[in-house]
Structure formats: C-alpha cells, structure tokens
Amino acid sequence: MKNLPLIIIIMFLAVGFFSEMKKSDTPVSINYQQNAIEITKEDKVEKEKFMVAQFSADWCGPCRQLKYLIKNDEDIKKIIKEKYSEWMIIDIEDPENKEWVDLFKPSTIPLVVKLKLKDGKWTEVERFLGSRDKDFLIKWLNKLPKK
C-alpha cells in the first residue's frame, strides 16, 4: 500500500511517454512570433537554419541534468554553435511560454524538439523525450535532415 502513489506516478509517466511518441510522427509548423524567437534580416535570407527547443521545468531532475550537460560540455556547445542558431530552454510553467506549450503539448519532460527555419516558419524535424547522455546528444545534434 505504501508504494501505491509511486505506482500511480510511474503509470502516469508511462502513458504520457507513449502518447508523446505518437505525436512525433506529425510535423508541426510554427508561424514566426516576434516575442518567442528573434529572427534577424540575415536569418531570413539564409535558406535553412536549425534550432533546438527544450521543454523543461525547474523542479524536473532530468531537465536540470540535460541543461547542465548542454551548458558545460565543450563538444556539445561546439556542435550547437556550428550547426544551430540556438538552444532554447522553454519553462513549461512560465505563462509567457503558453503558446509554445500549447503547440507542442509536452506531456513528459524534458521534451527536446529540433526545428528547421524555412520560408519564415519553424518546422519540427525531430524530437526526443527524457534526459540523454553525451553520446546520444552528439549523434542527435549532428544528424540534420537532407534538403
């Protein structure tokens, strides 16, 4: 009986994880929003640009683990700097991020979404759930879609 709350939480997380997997098959387009992402005139001229959005919360241990890895690992920082315009951390509890949360509906965090800017729109390319190790992140970040 003592483990009942823990079992309920695990079941809830598992349901969220599997429902999130089904959503990732559908590409999502984001119309450019001035307050969400800054796009300079130079960015609009480029044909393709990539960004990563991480849905997170302060109370989430795996989210903090992932943030720490991204901010402190030199290899990962180098890949992000070379191939991506930015790695955006989106706090799901901040009311200013409601539009992002409503669009991507992260039922489990951390949720990390790779986005591509093309014709003024951010389009989802790929996503993963949960904290991952350095090797996974390096492979995932290096894998950019072909034109």
Beta strands, then each sheet from edge to edge (+ up, - down):
strand 1: 29-31
strand 2: 49-56
strand 3: 87-91
strand 4: 111-118
strand 5: 121-129
sheet 1: 1+ 5- 4+ 2- 3-
end
